[in-house]
Amino acid sequence: MNKIDRIHILIADDDDEDIELFNEALAELKMDSKLTSFKNGEVLMNYLENIENKLPHILFLDLNMPCKTGHECLKEIRANSRFIDVSIAIYSTSSSEKDIEETFVQGANIYIKKPNDFSKLKKIIKDVVNMDWQYQSSGLNKETFFYSL
């Protein structure tokens, strides 16, 4: 990503409060970014599949959503070569080994358990947005996949 590009971030989450907190944290970080949110996986996939829409740099993807789950979206995204450069951060309340393992195998770039503290949320967003995604994608390993503070 070119440093002069505005960072385009998508978040797919059915929890309005989580989206609002994410947006507030991003605003406080004063990053040159644009956040687009989606209430479920079906709406997210319709957006991504529309070739007129600019692809995001990073997608924060909740796993438990109505209509189409995060797991289903992840599978569809990774099956489409058009989305190869989209970095996917799983953003979930779940910390189950099964979810972590499945999303790792399905091609997510990082797994984040939603924090219950606003300052931790800001740190997570800052760290993830500033991550060297080329290195993160090429050097995927299970030890660095699960993000922890």
C-alpha positions as CSV (number, residue, x, y, z in Angstrom):
1,M,0.0,0.0,0.0
2,N,1.3,3.4,-0.9
3,K,1.8,5.7,2.1
4,I,-0.3,8.4,0.4
5,D,-3.3,6.1,-0.1
6,R,-6.2,6.6,2.3
7,I,-6.6,3.3,4.3
8,H,-9.8,1.7,3.3
9,I,-11.2,-0.5,6.1
10,L,-14.3,-2.7,6.0
11,I,-15.9,-4.1,9.1
12,A,-18.6,-6.8,8.9
13,D,-20.3,-7.2,12.3
14,D,-24.0,-7.5,13.3
15,D,-23.4,-5.7,16.6
16,D,-24.2,-2.0,16.3
17,E,-22.3,-1.2,19.5
18,D,-19.2,-3.0,18.4
19,I,-19.2,-1.1,15.1
20,E,-19.7,2.2,16.9
21,L,-16.8,1.6,19.3
22,F,-14.6,0.6,16.4
23,N,-15.5,3.8,14.5
24,E,-14.8,5.9,17.6
25,A,-11.5,4.2,18.2
26,L,-10.4,4.7,14.6
27,A,-11.5,8.4,14.8
28,E,-9.4,8.9,18.0
29,L,-6.4,7.5,16.3
30,K,-6.7,10.2,13.6
31,M,-5.6,7.9,10.8
32,D,-6.2,8.9,7.2
33,S,-8.8,6.2,6.7
34,K,-12.3,5.4,5.5
35,L,-14.4,2.9,7.4
36,T,-17.3,1.1,5.7
37,S,-19.5,-1.2,7.8
38,F,-21.8,-4.1,7.0
39,K,-24.5,-5.7,9.2
40,N,-24.1,-9.2,7.8
41,G,-22.0,-11.3,5.5
42,E,-24.5,-11.3,2.7
43,V,-24.4,-7.5,2.3
44,L,-20.5,-7.6,2.7
45,M,-20.2,-10.1,-0.2
46,N,-22.6,-8.2,-2.4
47,Y,-20.3,-5.1,-1.9
48,L,-17.1,-7.0,-2.5
49,E,-18.5,-8.7,-5.7
50,N,-19.5,-5.4,-7.2
51,I,-16.5,-4.6,-9.4
52,E,-17.3,-0.8,-9.2
53,N,-16.4,-0.8,-5.4
54,K,-12.8,-0.2,-4.4
55,L,-11.4,-3.2,-2.5
56,P,-10.4,-2.6,1.0
57,H,-6.9,-2.8,2.4
58,I,-8.1,-4.5,5.5
59,L,-11.4,-6.4,6.3
60,F,-12.3,-6.9,10.0
61,L,-14.7,-9.9,9.9
62,D,-16.9,-11.1,12.7
63,L,-17.6,-14.8,12.6
64,N,-21.1,-15.0,14.0
65,M,-23.4,-13.0,11.8
66,P,-26.9,-13.6,10.3
67,C,-27.6,-14.4,6.7
68,K,-24.0,-15.4,5.9
69,T,-21.4,-16.2,8.6
70,G,-17.8,-14.9,8.7
71,H,-16.6,-18.4,8.0
72,E,-18.7,-18.5,4.8
73,C,-17.5,-15.1,3.8
74,L,-13.9,-16.1,4.4
75,K,-14.2,-19.2,2.2
76,E,-15.8,-17.2,-0.6
77,I,-13.2,-14.4,-0.4
78,R,-10.3,-16.7,-0.5
79,A,-11.7,-18.7,-3.3
80,N,-11.8,-15.6,-5.5
81,S,-8.4,-14.5,-6.9
82,R,-9.7,-10.9,-7.3
83,F,-9.5,-10.6,-3.5
84,I,-6.0,-12.0,-3.1
85,D,-4.6,-8.7,-1.8
86,V,-7.4,-8.1,0.8
87,S,-6.0,-8.6,4.3
88,I,-8.5,-10.3,6.6
89,A,-8.5,-9.8,10.3
90,I,-11.0,-12.1,12.1
91,Y,-12.6,-10.0,14.8
92,S,-14.7,-12.1,17.1
93,T,-15.8,-12.7,20.7
94,S,-14.9,-16.3,20.2
95,S,-11.5,-17.6,21.4
96,S,-12.2,-21.2,20.7
97,E,-9.4,-23.3,19.2
98,K,-11.8,-24.6,16.6
99,D,-12.6,-21.1,15.3
100,I,-8.9,-20.1,15.4
101,E,-7.8,-23.2,13.6
102,E,-10.5,-23.1,10.9
103,T,-9.9,-19.4,10.0
104,F,-6.2,-20.0,9.9
105,V,-6.6,-22.9,7.5
106,Q,-9.2,-20.9,5.5
107,G,-6.7,-18.1,4.8
108,A,-7.4,-15.3,7.3
109,N,-4.3,-13.2,8.0
110,I,-4.8,-12.6,11.8
111,Y,-7.3,-13.6,14.5
112,I,-8.3,-11.0,17.1
113,K,-10.5,-11.6,20.1
114,K,-12.7,-8.5,20.6
115,P,-11.3,-6.6,23.6
116,N,-13.6,-5.4,26.4
117,D,-11.5,-2.2,26.9
118,F,-11.6,0.9,24.6
119,S,-7.8,1.6,25.0
120,K,-7.0,-2.0,24.0
121,L,-9.3,-1.7,21.0
122,K,-7.4,1.4,19.9
123,K,-4.1,-0.4,20.3
124,I,-5.3,-3.4,18.3
125,I,-6.6,-1.2,15.4
126,K,-3.4,0.8,15.3
127,D,-1.2,-2.3,15.3
128,V,-3.3,-4.1,12.7
129,V,-3.5,-1.1,10.4
130,N,0.2,-0.5,10.6
131,M,1.2,-4.1,10.1
132,D,3.4,-5.0,7.2
133,W,0.8,-7.1,5.5
134,Q,3.2,-8.4,2.8
135,Y,5.4,-10.0,5.5
136,Q,2.3,-11.1,7.4
137,S,0.8,-12.9,4.4
138,S,4.0,-14.5,3.2
139,G,5.1,-15.7,6.6
140,L,1.9,-17.0,8.0
141,N,2.4,-19.3,11.0
142,K,0.1,-20.4,13.8
143,E,2.2,-18.7,16.5
144,T,1.7,-15.2,15.1
145,F,-1.9,-15.7,13.8
146,F,-3.6,-15.1,17.1
147,Y,-3.2,-11.5,18.1
148,S,-2.8,-10.9,21.8
149,L,-1.9,-7.8,23.8
